[in-house]
Amino acid sequence: MSSPVSKQSPFAWSLILVLLGTAIHLVLGFTTELSVDEAHYALYANHLAWSYFDHPPLVGWIQWPLVAINAPDGILRLIPITLWMISCLLVYQIADQLNTYCSNRSLFIKRADHNNPSFAGLAAVAIIVFAPLPHVLAVGLVPDSLLTPLSLGVLWMALQWLKQDGQLRFYQWIVLGLLFGLAGLSKYTAILFVLAFAIACISIPRFTFLKQAGFYSAIAIALLLISPVLLWNAQHDWISFKYQIDHGSGGTWLWRRVAAFVGAQVMVFGFLPLLGLWLYSRAIGFSVRPFVSILLVFFVLPFSVFAILSGGGGLPHWTTPAWFCLAPIAGLGLAQWWQSGKRWLISLILAVQGTLVISGLTLVMTAGYPIASQFKTNPLADLYGWRSASTRANLLVNELKASGIAVQNWTLASRVAWYAKPTPIFVLDDRQDQFDLWFGKLPEGSNVILLNWSEMSFKAPVGEGQFRTCRPLDRLRIAHLGQALSQFELSYCQGWGGKSKPEREALSLRP
């Protein structure tokens, strides 16, 4: 029999990995400015509402107490850092319980040496800690940061459903209803994890849940929690749903975009979960013992949906909750292989991915120094300079008694609105966005401070139907660790004519 100390060693090592990751996140969180998405969702907390143009409200509500007291950016980032830690602990617990479930039912085709403690939880945590992209969401709060622990909670309840042979206690149904509702308040794609749970339910063909009062209580709780989103959208012509349908479908559907998306997924989440999934199939066997494998639907369903949608365009972080749900299952496969003594491949992948993660995080903190100078543009320049530029623009607004600050699109508006608050920010393209609801369109005849960023520069809109004149006022050069990153140009523009520039022009990148 193994000692109590050895039994705790996998959890202890998991905790060490999580704490090391957290330390890095804290450094990043207190040294970099808010990214475009972070600033956008932080602004939700400045404009409390039942819902918003592009997403449900929870990402704003959860930040409101800190935003209300003007907490610095680093303190705001304690929220996603905490959510990442919770997600890692959930991944460990689910993997550990899944291993126990499989062992007790003799589901392993080839049993590992059970004189050793289970490393399933540790392997699952390693999958997350050694993956590059989760560290980005661990620093910046976005809807997926919230959806990840909530989707893991739903996966946990699905595992309890299997363990309890198609039965949940009443309090478990209540918890499930809360998880569904909070997930729906986080992001609309939560519906995919609700469907995944439903598929897990009907895998037990007796449909016993239809006879349980808790089932109907869970539905009622979930509907009650998401009712503010439905009410707000009903009052605003269902703009969120229209936007998300258009946003998700993207542009012209192309197979090469799907291939690029899948390739990018492997790069940002690593090879460990795929190796673990393959090893899981060898340890459990999809065809021999498919029952427990129904939990894979929590990965397969959302990943497949986003892969298909990627043909029209998509972002790699959309699948993050799905990969977290895969980690416990993949960790089970990795642990079986590790305990069998076949460790060289796992060790090699850990070394490679660990190097990539540390290198990537270091480049973020140094704004790409020293390799960024070798490229035409520095993508990390986006993380520096917004506070300085927005503060200067705010001073000019007050000095010249302008109506506010004008920018070309919402990505610039998010950072400027956050660091220049409460000054109104006006977006000059003709695309509908959240800023139209907060500040409206720029009134005709208005005078503004126009802020132009060198990494997304555009020609000042002067002419018929646009500004009567634009006069340069100031130029700010942004540098970090001695390397030039970008520059901001501030102009005083007078006499707005009311004609927005088309989105395709406003979004054009610097050559």
C-alpha positions as CSV (number, residue, x, y, z in Angstrom):
1,M,0.0,0.0,0.0
2,S,1.2,3.5,-0.8
3,S,1.7,5.9,2.1
4,P,-0.6,8.9,2.7
5,V,2.3,11.1,1.6
6,S,2.7,9.4,-1.7
7,K,-1.0,9.5,-2.3
8,Q,-0.9,13.3,-1.9
9,S,2.1,13.8,-4.2
10,P,0.2,14.1,-7.5
11,F,-2.0,16.8,-6.0
12,A,1.0,18.5,-4.4
13,W,2.8,18.6,-7.8
14,S,-0.4,19.8,-9.5
15,L,-0.6,22.6,-6.9
16,I,3.0,23.6,-7.6
17,L,2.3,23.8,-11.3
18,V,-0.8,26.0,-10.7
19,L,1.0,28.3,-8.3
20,L,3.9,28.7,-10.7
21,G,1.5,29.6,-13.5
22,T,-0.3,32.0,-11.2
23,A,2.9,33.8,-10.3
24,I,3.6,34.4,-13.9
25,H,0.0,35.6,-14.4
26,L,0.4,38.1,-11.6
27,V,3.5,39.6,-13.1
28,L,1.8,39.9,-16.5
29,G,-1.4,41.3,-14.9
30,F,0.4,44.1,-13.1
31,T,2.8,45.1,-15.9
32,T,0.8,45.2,-19.1
33,E,-2.2,47.4,-20.1
34,L,-5.6,46.0,-20.8
35,S,-6.0,44.3,-24.2
36,V,-8.8,45.3,-26.5
37,D,-11.3,42.7,-25.3
38,E,-10.4,43.2,-21.6
39,A,-11.0,46.9,-21.8
40,H,-14.3,46.3,-23.8
41,Y,-15.7,44.0,-21.1
42,A,-14.4,46.1,-18.2
43,L,-16.4,49.0,-19.7
44,Y,-19.5,46.8,-19.2
45,A,-19.0,47.4,-15.5
46,N,-19.1,51.2,-16.1
47,H,-22.4,50.9,-18.0
48,L,-24.4,48.3,-16.0
49,A,-27.2,46.8,-18.0
50,W,-29.2,43.6,-18.2
51,S,-27.2,42.6,-21.3
52,Y,-25.0,44.1,-24.1
53,F,-24.7,44.3,-27.8
54,D,-22.3,41.4,-28.3
55,H,-22.4,39.3,-25.1
56,P,-24.5,38.5,-22.0
57,P,-23.8,40.6,-18.9
58,L,-21.9,38.4,-16.3
59,V,-18.5,39.4,-17.5
60,G,-19.4,43.0,-16.6
61,W,-21.4,42.3,-13.5
62,I,-18.5,40.3,-11.9
63,Q,-16.1,43.2,-12.4
64,W,-18.5,45.9,-11.1
65,P,-17.4,46.0,-7.4
66,L,-13.8,46.5,-8.4
67,V,-14.5,49.0,-11.2
68,A,-16.8,50.9,-8.9
69,I,-13.9,51.7,-6.5
70,N,-11.5,52.5,-9.5
71,A,-9.4,49.4,-8.8
72,P,-6.2,49.4,-10.9
73,D,-5.8,47.0,-13.9
74,G,-3.7,44.5,-11.9
75,I,-6.5,44.1,-9.3
76,L,-9.1,43.6,-12.0
77,R,-7.0,40.8,-13.4
78,L,-7.2,38.9,-10.1
79,I,-10.6,37.8,-11.4
80,P,-9.4,35.8,-14.4
81,I,-6.4,34.6,-12.5
82,T,-8.7,33.2,-9.8
83,L,-11.0,31.6,-12.5
84,W,-8.0,29.9,-14.1
85,M,-6.9,28.5,-10.7
86,I,-10.4,27.2,-10.1
87,S,-10.6,25.7,-13.5
88,C,-7.3,23.8,-13.0
89,L,-8.5,22.4,-9.6
90,L,-11.7,21.3,-11.3
91,V,-9.7,19.6,-14.0
92,Y,-7.7,17.8,-11.4
93,Q,-10.8,16.6,-9.4
94,I,-12.7,15.5,-12.5
95,A,-9.7,13.5,-13.8
96,D,-9.1,11.9,-10.3
97,Q,-12.8,10.9,-10.0
98,L,-12.9,9.6,-13.5
99,N,-9.8,7.5,-12.8
100,T,-11.5,6.1,-9.7
101,Y,-14.7,5.4,-11.6
102,C,-12.9,3.5,-14.4
103,S,-10.7,1.6,-11.9
104,N,-13.7,0.5,-9.7
105,R,-15.5,-0.8,-12.8
106,S,-12.5,-2.5,-14.3
107,L,-12.8,-0.4,-17.5
108,F,-9.1,-0.2,-18.2
109,I,-8.1,-2.7,-20.9
110,K,-4.6,-2.9,-19.4
111,R,-4.4,-1.9,-15.7
112,A,-1.5,0.3,-14.6
113,D,0.5,-0.5,-11.5
114,H,-1.9,0.4,-8.7
115,N,0.8,0.3,-6.1
116,N,1.5,3.8,-7.3
117,P,-0.9,6.8,-6.8
118,S,-3.1,7.9,-9.6
119,F,-1.4,10.6,-11.8
120,A,-4.5,11.3,-13.8
121,G,-5.2,14.6,-12.1
122,L,-1.6,15.7,-12.4
123,A,-1.5,14.8,-16.1
124,A,-4.7,16.7,-16.7
125,V,-3.4,19.8,-14.9
126,A,-0.1,19.5,-16.9
127,I,-2.1,19.6,-20.1
128,I,-3.5,23.0,-19.2
129,V,-0.4,24.5,-17.6
130,F,1.8,23.5,-20.5
131,A,-0.6,24.9,-23.2
132,P,0.1,28.4,-24.4
133,L,-3.4,29.9,-25.0
134,P,-5.0,29.3,-21.5
135,H,-2.4,31.6,-20.0
136,V,-3.7,34.4,-22.2
137,L,-7.2,33.9,-20.8
138,A,-5.8,33.6,-17.3
139,V,-4.6,37.2,-17.4
140,G,-7.4,38.8,-19.4
141,L,-11.1,38.5,-18.4
142,V,-13.3,37.6,-21.4
143,P,-16.6,35.6,-21.5
144,D,-14.6,32.3,-22.1
145,S,-12.8,32.9,-18.8
146,L,-16.1,32.6,-17.1
147,L,-17.5,29.9,-19.3
148,T,-14.5,27.6,-18.7
149,P,-15.1,26.8,-15.0
150,L,-18.8,26.7,-15.5
151,S,-18.5,24.2,-18.4
152,L,-16.2,22.1,-16.2
153,G,-18.9,22.2,-13.5
154,V,-21.4,20.9,-16.0
155,L,-19.0,18.1,-17.0
156,W,-18.6,17.3,-13.3
157,M,-22.4,16.9,-13.0
158,A,-22.4,14.7,-16.1
159,L,-19.8,12.5,-14.4
160,Q,-22.0,12.3,-11.2
161,W,-24.9,11.3,-13.5
162,L,-22.9,8.3,-14.8
163,K,-21.6,7.4,-11.3
164,Q,-25.1,7.4,-9.9
165,D,-26.5,5.4,-12.8
166,G,-28.8,8.0,-14.2
167,Q,-29.8,9.7,-11.0
168,L,-29.1,13.0,-9.5
169,R,-30.1,14.2,-6.0
170,F,-32.4,17.2,-5.8
171,Y,-29.6,19.5,-4.6
172,Q,-27.4,18.3,-7.5
173,W,-30.2,19.3,-9.9
174,I,-30.3,22.7,-8.3
175,V,-26.5,23.1,-8.7
176,L,-26.9,22.1,-12.4
177,G,-29.6,24.7,-12.9
178,L,-27.3,27.4,-11.4
179,L,-24.5,26.2,-13.7
180,F,-26.6,26.3,-16.8
181,G,-28.0,29.8,-15.9
182,L,-24.6,31.3,-15.0
183,A,-23.1,29.8,-18.2
184,G,-25.9,31.4,-20.2
185,L,-25.1,34.7,-18.6
186,S,-21.4,34.3,-19.6
187,K,-21.6,33.5,-23.3
188,Y,-24.2,32.3,-25.8
189,T,-22.1,29.3,-26.7
190,A,-23.0,27.8,-23.3
191,I,-25.8,26.2,-25.2
192,L,-23.3,23.7,-26.6
193,F,-22.4,22.4,-23.1
194,V,-26.1,22.2,-22.2
195,L,-26.5,20.0,-25.3
196,A,-23.5,18.0,-24.3
197,F,-25.0,17.3,-20.9
198,A,-28.3,16.3,-22.6
199,I,-26.5,13.8,-24.8
200,A,-24.8,12.3,-21.7
201,C,-28.2,12.1,-20.1
202,I,-29.9,10.2,-22.9
203,S,-26.9,7.8,-23.1
204,I,-28.7,6.0,-20.3
205,P,-31.8,5.0,-22.2
206,R,-34.2,4.8,-19.4
207,F,-34.8,8.6,-19.4
208,T,-35.1,8.5,-15.6
209,F,-34.5,12.3,-15.4
210,L,-38.1,12.9,-16.8
211,K,-39.4,11.4,-13.6
212,Q,-37.2,13.6,-11.3
213,A,-38.6,16.8,-9.9
214,G,-35.1,18.3,-9.7
215,F,-34.9,18.1,-13.5
216,Y,-37.7,20.6,-13.9
217,S,-36.4,22.7,-11.1
218,A,-33.0,23.0,-12.9
219,I,-34.7,24.1,-16.1
220,A,-36.7,26.7,-14.2
221,I,-33.6,28.1,-12.4
222,A,-31.7,28.3,-15.7
223,L,-34.5,30.1,-17.5
224,L,-34.9,32.5,-14.5
225,L,-31.2,33.4,-14.6
226,I,-31.0,34.1,-18.3
227,S,-34.3,36.0,-18.4
228,P,-32.6,39.4,-18.2
229,V,-30.7,38.6,-21.4
230,L,-33.9,37.6,-23.2
231,L,-35.8,40.7,-21.9
232,W,-33.0,43.1,-22.9
233,N,-32.7,41.6,-26.4
234,A,-36.5,41.8,-26.8
235,Q,-36.3,45.5,-26.0
236,H,-33.4,46.0,-28.4
237,D,-34.6,44.2,-31.5
238,W,-32.7,41.0,-30.7
239,I,-29.4,42.7,-31.7
240,S,-27.2,40.4,-29.8
241,F,-28.5,37.3,-31.5
242,K,-28.4,39.0,-34.9
243,Y,-24.8,40.1,-34.3
244,Q,-23.6,36.6,-33.0
245,I,-25.2,34.8,-36.0
246,D,-23.5,37.2,-38.4
247,H,-20.2,37.1,-36.4
248,G,-20.2,33.3,-36.1
249,S,-20.9,32.7,-39.8
250,G,-18.1,35.1,-40.9
251,G,-17.4,35.7,-44.5
252,T,-17.0,33.3,-47.5
253,W,-16.7,29.7,-46.3
254,L,-13.4,28.1,-47.3
255,W,-11.9,24.7,-46.5
256,R,-8.4,26.2,-46.0
257,R,-9.7,28.3,-43.2
258,V,-10.9,25.1,-41.4
259,A,-7.4,23.5,-41.9
260,A,-5.7,26.7,-40.6
261,F,-8.0,26.8,-37.6
262,V,-7.3,23.1,-36.7
263,G,-3.6,23.7,-37.1
264,A,-3.7,26.8,-35.0
265,Q,-5.6,24.9,-32.3
266,V,-2.9,22.3,-32.1
267,M,-0.3,25.1,-31.8
268,V,-2.0,27.1,-29.1
269,F,-3.2,24.1,-27.0
270,G,-0.3,21.7,-27.6
271,F,0.1,18.1,-28.5
272,L,-0.4,16.7,-25.0
273,P,-4.3,16.6,-25.1
274,L,-4.3,14.8,-28.5
275,L,-1.6,12.3,-27.3
276,G,-3.7,11.8,-24.1
277,L,-6.9,11.3,-26.1
278,W,-5.1,8.6,-28.3
279,L,-3.7,6.9,-25.2
280,Y,-7.2,7.1,-23.6
281,S,-8.5,5.1,-26.5
282,R,-5.9,2.5,-25.9
283,A,-6.5,2.4,-22.2
284,I,-10.4,2.4,-22.3
285,G,-11.3,1.5,-25.8
286,F,-14.0,3.5,-27.6
287,S,-15.6,0.4,-29.1
288,V,-15.0,-2.1,-26.3
289,R,-16.3,0.1,-23.4
290,P,-17.9,3.2,-25.0
291,F,-20.1,4.1,-22.0
292,V,-17.7,6.4,-20.2
293,S,-16.5,7.9,-23.4
294,I,-19.8,9.7,-23.8
295,L,-18.1,12.5,-21.8
296,L,-16.0,13.2,-24.8
297,V,-19.0,15.0,-26.2
298,F,-18.1,18.0,-24.1
299,F,-15.1,18.4,-26.3
300,V,-16.2,17.0,-29.6
301,L,-19.5,18.9,-29.9
302,P,-18.2,22.5,-29.3
303,F,-14.9,21.8,-31.2
304,S,-16.8,20.5,-34.2
305,V,-19.1,23.5,-34.3
306,F,-16.3,26.0,-34.1
307,A,-14.2,24.1,-36.6
308,I,-17.1,24.2,-39.1
309,L,-17.8,27.9,-38.4
310,S,-14.1,28.6,-38.8
311,G,-14.6,28.1,-42.6
312,G,-16.1,31.6,-42.5
313,G,-13.6,32.9,-40.0
314,G,-13.1,32.4,-36.3
315,L,-10.9,33.0,-33.3
316,P,-8.7,30.3,-31.6
317,H,-9.8,31.1,-28.0
318,W,-13.5,30.2,-28.7
319,T,-12.7,26.5,-28.1
320,T,-10.9,27.0,-24.7
321,P,-13.7,25.6,-22.5
322,A,-13.9,22.5,-24.8
323,W,-10.1,21.8,-24.4
324,F,-10.4,22.2,-20.6
325,C,-13.2,19.6,-20.7
326,L,-11.0,17.3,-22.7
327,A,-8.1,17.6,-20.3
328,P,-9.4,15.2,-17.6
329,I,-10.1,12.5,-20.2
330,A,-6.8,13.0,-21.9
331,G,-5.1,13.1,-18.5
332,L,-6.4,9.6,-17.8
333,G,-4.7,8.3,-21.0
334,L,-1.4,10.0,-20.2
335,A,-1.4,8.7,-16.6
336,Q,-1.9,5.1,-17.8
337,W,1.0,5.4,-20.1
338,W,3.2,7.2,-17.6
339,Q,2.5,4.6,-14.9
340,S,3.4,1.9,-17.4
341,G,6.9,3.3,-17.7
342,K,6.5,4.8,-21.2
343,R,7.5,8.3,-20.3
344,W,10.0,9.6,-22.9
345,L,7.4,11.0,-25.4
346,I,5.4,12.7,-22.7
347,S,8.6,14.2,-21.2
348,L,9.7,15.5,-24.6
349,I,6.4,17.2,-25.3
350,L,6.4,18.7,-21.8
351,A,9.8,20.1,-22.4
352,V,9.0,21.6,-25.8
353,Q,5.7,23.1,-24.7
354,G,7.1,24.4,-21.5
355,T,9.8,26.2,-23.4
356,L,7.3,27.7,-25.8
357,V,5.1,28.9,-22.9
358,I,7.9,30.5,-21.0
359,S,9.3,32.1,-24.2
360,G,5.9,33.4,-25.2
361,L,5.1,34.9,-21.8
362,T,8.6,36.5,-21.7
363,L,8.0,38.1,-25.1
364,V,4.7,39.6,-23.9
365,M,6.5,41.1,-20.9
366,T,9.3,42.5,-23.1
367,A,7.0,43.6,-25.9
368,G,8.8,41.2,-28.2
369,Y,12.3,42.3,-27.3
370,P,14.7,41.5,-28.9
371,I,13.2,39.6,-31.9
372,A,10.3,42.0,-32.7
373,S,12.7,44.3,-34.4
374,Q,13.2,41.7,-37.1
375,F,9.5,42.0,-38.2
376,K,7.7,44.7,-40.1
377,T,5.1,45.2,-37.4
378,N,5.1,44.2,-33.7
379,P,1.8,42.6,-32.7
380,L,2.7,43.1,-29.0
381,A,2.8,46.8,-29.5
382,D,-0.9,46.6,-29.0
383,L,-0.3,46.1,-25.2
384,Y,1.5,49.4,-24.5
385,G,0.8,53.1,-24.8
386,W,-3.0,53.3,-24.5
387,R,-3.0,54.9,-21.0
388,S,-0.6,57.6,-22.0
389,A,-2.4,58.4,-25.3
390,S,-5.9,58.4,-23.7
391,T,-4.8,60.6,-20.8
392,R,-3.3,63.1,-23.2
393,A,-6.4,63.1,-25.4
394,N,-8.5,63.7,-22.3
395,L,-6.5,66.7,-21.4
396,L,-7.0,68.1,-24.9
397,V,-10.7,67.5,-24.7
398,N,-11.0,69.5,-21.6
399,E,-8.6,72.2,-22.8
400,L,-10.4,72.8,-26.1
401,K,-13.9,71.9,-24.7
402,A,-14.4,69.3,-27.4
403,S,-17.4,66.9,-27.5
404,G,-15.2,63.9,-26.9
405,I,-12.6,61.7,-28.5
406,A,-13.1,60.1,-31.9
407,V,-11.5,57.0,-33.2
408,Q,-11.9,54.9,-36.4
409,N,-13.3,51.6,-35.0
410,W,-14.4,49.8,-31.8
411,T,-11.0,48.1,-31.1
412,L,-9.4,51.5,-30.6
413,A,-12.5,52.8,-28.8
414,S,-12.3,50.1,-26.1
415,R,-8.9,51.0,-24.8
416,V,-9.4,54.7,-25.2
417,A,-12.8,54.7,-23.5
418,W,-11.3,52.7,-20.6
419,Y,-8.3,54.9,-19.9
420,A,-10.1,58.2,-20.8
421,K,-13.3,57.5,-18.9
422,P,-15.8,59.2,-18.5
423,T,-15.1,61.2,-21.7
424,P,-17.5,60.1,-24.5
425,I,-15.8,58.1,-27.3
426,F,-17.2,58.2,-30.8
427,V,-16.6,55.6,-33.5
428,L,-16.4,57.0,-37.0
429,D,-17.1,53.8,-39.0
430,D,-20.6,52.8,-40.0
431,R,-20.6,49.4,-38.2
432,Q,-23.1,49.1,-35.3
433,D,-21.5,48.3,-32.0
434,Q,-21.8,48.7,-28.3
435,F,-20.5,52.3,-28.4
436,D,-23.5,53.3,-30.4
437,L,-25.6,52.3,-27.4
438,W,-23.3,54.0,-24.8
439,F,-22.5,57.3,-26.6
440,G,-24.5,57.4,-29.8
441,K,-23.2,58.6,-33.1
442,L,-21.2,61.8,-33.2
443,P,-23.7,64.7,-33.6
444,E,-23.3,67.0,-36.6
445,G,-21.3,70.1,-36.1
446,S,-19.3,68.5,-33.2
447,N,-15.6,69.2,-32.5
448,V,-13.5,66.3,-31.2
449,I,-10.0,65.2,-30.5
450,L,-9.2,62.6,-33.2
451,L,-6.8,59.9,-32.0
452,N,-5.0,57.9,-34.6
453,W,-2.7,54.9,-33.9
454,S,0.2,54.1,-36.2
455,E,-0.4,50.4,-36.3
456,M,-3.9,50.9,-37.6
457,S,-3.7,54.3,-39.2
458,F,-6.2,55.9,-41.4
459,K,-6.6,59.2,-43.3
460,A,-8.3,61.9,-41.2
461,P,-11.9,62.1,-42.5
462,V,-11.9,65.7,-43.9
463,G,-14.3,66.6,-46.7
464,E,-17.9,66.7,-47.8
465,G,-20.1,65.2,-45.1
466,Q,-17.1,64.7,-42.8
467,F,-15.0,67.1,-40.7
468,R,-14.6,70.6,-42.0
469,T,-11.0,70.7,-40.8
470,C,-8.5,68.6,-38.8
471,R,-5.4,70.2,-37.2
472,P,-2.5,68.1,-35.8
473,L,-1.9,68.9,-32.1
474,D,0.5,66.3,-30.7
475,R,2.3,63.1,-31.4
476,L,3.2,60.5,-28.8
477,R,6.0,57.9,-29.4
478,I,5.6,54.7,-27.4
479,A,8.7,52.7,-26.4
480,H,9.4,49.8,-24.1
481,L,12.8,48.5,-22.9
482,G,14.4,51.0,-25.3
483,Q,12.6,49.8,-28.4
484,A,10.1,51.9,-30.4
485,L,6.7,50.3,-30.5
486,S,4.2,52.7,-32.1
487,Q,3.0,56.2,-32.1
488,F,-0.3,58.1,-31.5
489,E,-1.3,61.2,-33.4
490,L,-3.8,63.6,-31.9
491,S,-5.7,66.1,-34.0
492,Y,-8.4,68.7,-33.3
493,C,-11.2,68.1,-35.8
494,Q,-14.0,70.6,-36.2
495,G,-17.5,70.7,-37.8
496,W,-18.5,67.0,-38.2
497,G,-20.8,66.6,-41.2
498,G,-22.4,63.3,-40.1
499,K,-21.1,60.9,-42.8
500,S,-19.3,57.9,-41.4
501,K,-16.5,56.2,-43.3
502,P,-17.3,52.8,-44.6
503,E,-16.1,50.0,-42.3
504,R,-13.8,48.5,-45.0
505,E,-11.9,51.8,-45.1
506,A,-11.9,52.4,-41.4
507,L,-10.5,49.0,-40.7
508,S,-7.7,49.2,-43.2
509,L,-4.3,48.4,-41.8
510,R,-1.2,50.3,-42.2
511,P,0.8,49.1,-45.3
